[in-house]
Amino acid sequence: MKPEEQQLWDGFISAGRTGKCRDELITRYLPLIKYVAGRMAITPPAGLDYEDILSFGVFGLIDAVDRFEPSKGFVFQTFAIPRIRGSILDELRKYDWYSRTGREKVQKLNRAMEKVFQAEGKFTDDAIRKEMGVSDEEYYEIQELASRGYITSLDDVTPLDDGEVSLESTIADDREGAPERLVYESELQEVADALRELPERECQMLSLYYYEGLTLKEIGKVLGVSESRVSQIHGKALSMLKAILKSKY
């Protein structure tokens, strides 16, 4: 921790976790909110924009500042990031992105993907659409719904033989203070094997997002598509990945 940063924390603690130092700490770490929001595959629902998403993250940052214990030796950024992300997700859930009908449609898409992969060992839009019994227009509308539903993708879990695995747990953590870069080697291998069975574009999307750390906007430039289209591909790729893992494990 830098000397000036340590001085702020010392002043904050000695003042009973209030006062000017608290405000300065919150201001100092505000860029963390943009970092977290940029790493989340979020398409704001109607009535919200990107600035609203950032404002949701402020609640998590304030909570992190108020709860952090510098004496324990942890890095504040490591402590704050999951709280900021959780705050954004909590606020977004209040807007109920899915209607009951919307959830049923996305569940239907996931089941169709599982059946198609089990039967053919690969994914094609025509086969999935045929299994669902929907038109082209309906199919892509449901994909759009699915892309919005994957804002919690890093926290989602998929059942395997030896338990459950989240995508987040397969990402190497090289931040200062991380106790190890990978907890379960076997889980990483299972996910890596499943990734290789994805179509090239979907596999590239997940690799760029989760392993290279690119934002949706940056991935859009790489793939030559809009940011909203990247969000759709992200949702579709995760649905495919889940279908593969469920069929094999």
Solvent accessible surface area in square Angstrom, and as a share of the most:
residue,aa,sasa,rsa
1,M,108,0.48
2,K,124,0.53
3,P,110,0.69
4,E,87,0.39
5,E,18,0.08
6,Q,68,0.30
7,Q,132,0.59
8,L,27,0.13
9,W,1,0.00
10,D,77,0.40
11,G,22,0.21
12,F,0,0.00
13,I,72,0.37
14,S,98,0.63
15,A,54,0.42
16,G,59,0.56
17,R,66,0.24
18,T,74,0.43
19,G,40,0.38
20,K,153,0.65
21,C,34,0.20
22,R,61,0.22
23,D,83,0.43
24,E,66,0.30
25,L,0,0.00
26,I,22,0.11
27,T,87,0.51
28,R,85,0.31
29,Y,9,0.03
30,L,72,0.36
31,P,92,0.58
32,L,21,0.10
33,I,6,0.03
34,K,127,0.54
35,Y,119,0.45
36,V,4,0.02
37,A,6,0.04
38,G,18,0.18
39,R,41,0.15
40,M,12,0.05
41,A,3,0.03
42,I,22,0.11
43,T,30,0.18
44,P,43,0.27
45,P,14,0.09
46,A,104,0.80
47,G,82,0.78
48,L,29,0.14
49,D,77,0.40
50,Y,101,0.38
51,E,115,0.52
52,D,46,0.24
53,I,2,0.01
54,L,20,0.10
55,S,53,0.34
56,F,18,0.07
57,G,0,0.00
58,V,44,0.25
59,F,120,0.50
60,G,3,0.03
61,L,0,0.00
62,I,50,0.26
63,D,53,0.28
64,A,0,0.00
65,V,0,0.00
66,D,50,0.26
67,R,156,0.57
68,F,2,0.01
69,E,70,0.31
70,P,25,0.16
71,S,107,0.69
72,K,139,0.59
73,G,66,0.64
74,F,121,0.50
75,V,36,0.21
76,F,2,0.01
77,Q,67,0.30
78,T,41,0.24
79,F,45,0.19
80,A,0,0.00
81,I,19,0.10
82,P,55,0.35
83,R,87,0.32
84,I,0,0.00
85,R,32,0.12
86,G,27,0.26
87,S,16,0.10
88,I,0,0.00
89,L,5,0.03
90,D,78,0.40
91,E,35,0.16
92,L,1,0.00
93,R,129,0.47
94,K,147,0.62
95,Y,105,0.40
96,D,80,0.41
97,W,45,0.16
98,Y,35,0.13
99,S,68,0.44
100,R,192,0.70
101,T,77,0.45
102,G,6,0.06
103,R,102,0.37
104,E,86,0.39
105,K,86,0.36
106,V,13,0.07
107,Q,92,0.41
108,K,80,0.34
109,L,0,0.00
110,N,42,0.22
111,R,130,0.47
112,A,4,0.03
113,M,0,0.00
114,E,39,0.18
115,K,114,0.48
116,V,8,0.05
117,F,11,0.05
118,Q,115,0.51
119,A,88,0.68
120,E,92,0.41
121,G,43,0.41
122,K,116,0.49
123,F,16,0.07
124,T,53,0.31
125,D,44,0.23
126,D,96,0.50
127,A,20,0.15
128,I,0,0.00
129,R,40,0.15
130,K,171,0.72
131,E,82,0.37
132,M,8,0.03
133,G,67,0.65
134,V,30,0.17
135,S,57,0.37
136,D,80,0.42
137,E,122,0.55
138,E,82,0.37
139,Y,0,0.00
140,Y,96,0.36
141,E,94,0.42
142,I,7,0.04
143,Q,4,0.02
144,E,39,0.18
145,L,42,0.21
146,A,1,0.01
147,S,1,0.01
148,R,76,0.28
149,G,29,0.28
150,Y,16,0.06
151,I,20,0.10
152,T,23,0.14
153,S,10,0.06
154,L,21,0.10
155,D,65,0.34
156,D,41,0.21
157,V,72,0.41
158,T,9,0.05
159,P,70,0.44
160,L,17,0.08
161,D,114,0.59
162,D,140,0.73
163,G,37,0.35
164,E,108,0.48
165,V,6,0.04
166,S,22,0.14
167,L,17,0.08
168,E,67,0.30
169,S,42,0.27
170,T,2,0.01
171,I,42,0.21
172,A,47,0.36
173,D,40,0.21
174,D,108,0.56
175,R,99,0.36
176,E,134,0.60
177,G,57,0.55
178,A,28,0.22
179,P,133,0.84
180,E,90,0.40
181,R,141,0.52
182,L,33,0.16
183,V,83,0.48
184,Y,124,0.47
185,E,120,0.54
186,S,70,0.45
187,E,25,0.11
188,L,49,0.24
189,Q,95,0.42
190,E,35,0.16
191,V,2,0.01
192,A,28,0.21
193,D,48,0.25
194,A,0,0.00
195,L,18,0.09
196,R,162,0.59
197,E,65,0.29
198,L,12,0.06
199,P,48,0.30
200,E,150,0.67
201,R,94,0.34
202,E,5,0.02
203,C,35,0.21
204,Q,70,0.31
205,M,0,0.00
206,L,1,0.01
207,S,38,0.24
208,L,25,0.13
209,Y,3,0.01
210,Y,4,0.02
211,Y,89,0.34
212,E,112,0.50
213,G,33,0.32
214,L,41,0.20
215,T,42,0.24
216,L,8,0.04
217,K,127,0.54
218,E,81,0.36
219,I,0,0.00
220,G,4,0.04
221,K,153,0.65
222,V,80,0.46
223,L,38,0.19
224,G,65,0.63
225,V,49,0.28
226,S,66,0.42
227,E,89,0.40
228,S,63,0.41
229,R,58,0.21
230,V,0,0.00
231,S,3,0.02
232,Q,39,0.17
233,I,1,0.00
234,H,0,0.00
235,G,0,0.00
236,K,12,0.05
237,A,0,0.00
238,L,10,0.05
239,S,2,0.02
240,M,4,0.02
241,L,5,0.03
242,K,53,0.23
243,A,1,0.01
244,I,0,0.00
245,L,5,0.03
246,K,97,0.41
247,S,40,0.26
248,K,98,0.42
249,Y,65,0.25
